[in-house]
Amino acid sequence: RFIPKRMVPFSFPLSRCALWDPVPMGDVIGAHITYYRNPRLSLVEKTLRLAYRHAKQNEKKSFSCFLLGTLAVDEDGEGVTLTIDRFDPGREV
């Protein structure tokens, strides 16, 4: 979870047996993607147009859909690029 101005540790649900010792060890580190890398978003125009057309044709005020893509680390290792290249309107049921 991300709460503005404050990072909150995540936790796993309780189970009968643990695969590791749950006691915290070591220093706290940030796990947010922008903590170590420069993120970049790349969106294919065709995908954006399909999503826009679907939104305009939908009678409901809000609807669910999926934008699919790939996440890659840049060659220099300094940034990550999220490339969204597919649109899936999902199912009504």
Secondary structure, 3 states (H helix, E strand, C coil): CEECCEECCCCCCCCCCCCCCCCCCCCCCCCCHHHHCEEEEEECHHHHHHHHHHHHHCCCCCCCCEEEEEEEECCCCCEEEEEEEEEECCCCC
